[in-house]
Amino acid sequence: MHLEASPTTNDLDEAVSVFVRHRRRLFGIAYRVLGSAVEAEDVVQEVWLRWQKTDRSVVVSPVAFLSSTTTRLAINVAQSARVRRETYIGPWLPEPIDTSADPEVGAQRAEALEMALLLVLEKLPPTERAAFVLREAFDYGYPEIAEILQLSLVNVRKIVSRARKHLLDEQRESVDTAEHRRLLSAFVSAAQSGDVASLEALLAPDVVSLSDGNGIRACARKPVLGRGRVARLATYRRLWREAEPKVVDANGCTGVMVYREGRPTAFLTMAASKEGIYKVMWVFSPSKIAAFLGSCSRFSAASGHATAGA
């Protein structure tokens, strides 16, 4: 005898289906606000728990509910994360994520995804950061953003405009994808061979190198400035001894994961303009490297399974 599934089961199945459908978007919002894949995953998990417990029969727009909940939770986490990052040892960099499967990480546009831009976004207050992300990456209308952030329409327009101006003041016109990849490849080749002169030729006069290691031994704890110093740091022999660099897709750009004896030891990416490479970003933190390696497989699995991360 065939028995119909209970309404409760059907309702939960529908809840899972809706959540999985929008999960990439939710992760993309949280990641851009937080600059951390691990924190973003925690936010998405909390959103799923709240979605389960919500009376979904009164929710007019599931995507609006999920986006609002994600944004507000991410802002709360960002406010507490700012305090934690004040005790971070050395430069803090965003956690890189593998974007080989989803170059835009759920967004309508890949805005606010490159590590250099995420680093600039980190300087903005969390609410301002969220407003910019919703507008520029996900193309939310100003009235929608106002409702999500519980602010006036006029205030939201001012916040987004202020964020844009701040980013324009800090950012430079980037090279295209092919040139970025060529410069990074040339940088790694010269660094491996210890060719300081060739490295200096690739760098902008005011280049800065940032190393994120949170106190790891032999990791620069302050930004390194200038062509000569950045080039000499990049040729550090211990880093490249028996090293195997592998090209990866990170944050919508080309990055390099450096392996030694089959173990990932460093992640490298950069930002470049027509003047050359102006920002070199090294991630040595084992937890951030592990987060990068797990980001693609974990996210793909979460999107593909009916559990939706439950």
PyMOL commands that set and color helices and strands:
alter all, ss='L'
color gray80, all
select helices_A, chain A and resi 7-34+37-53+56-58+62-85+115-121+126-136+142-149+153-170+177-193+196-202+227-234+237-240+286-304
alter helices_A, ss='H'
color red, helices_A
select strands_A, chain A and resi 203-212+224-225+243-250+253-260+263-273+276-283
alter strands_A, ss='S'
color yellow, strands_A
deselect
rebuild
show_as cartoon
